[in-house]
Amino acid sequence: MESEGITEILEHTLNYFDGKSKIKQLLLDFVLLSGGNTLTPNFDLRIKQELRMLTPVGTPLNVVKALDASLDSWKGARLFVQ
């Protein structure tokens, strides 16, 4: 089965917000990486590099790894179930 890679997903997401530069910049100001796949060595550096290629030179960008990447999403969702 064919599917898009992370670069294509990032590109589509950023393109969706073209013309809405304020929202687009808010997204780029805090990119949170969460999930077991983000534990791959240098995953955060790859994402930052891919985003740099998709944005104009000098665009502020902040990529942050979750403290507990494999469980933080579940812990956050748990707050809505209780």
Rosetta blueprint (number, residue, H / E / L):
1 M L
2 E L
3 S L
4 E L
5 G L
6 I H
7 T H
8 E H
9 I H
10 L H
11 E H
12 H H
13 T H
14 L H
15 N H
16 Y H
17 F L
18 D L
19 G L
20 K L
21 S H
22 K H
23 I H
24 K H
25 Q H
26 L H
27 L H
28 L H
29 D H
30 F L
31 V E
32 L E
33 L E
34 S L
35 G L
36 G H
37 N H
38 T H
39 L H
40 T L
41 P L
42 N L
43 F H
44 D H
45 L H
46 R H
47 I H
48 K H
49 Q H
50 E H
51 L H
52 R H
53 M H
54 L H
55 T L
56 P L
57 V L
58 G L
59 T L
60 P L
61 L L
62 N L
63 V E
64 V E
65 K E
66 A L
67 L L
68 D L
69 A L
70 S L
71 L L
72 D H
73 S H
74 W H
75 K H
76 G H
77 A H
78 R H
79 L H
80 F H
81 V H
82 Q L
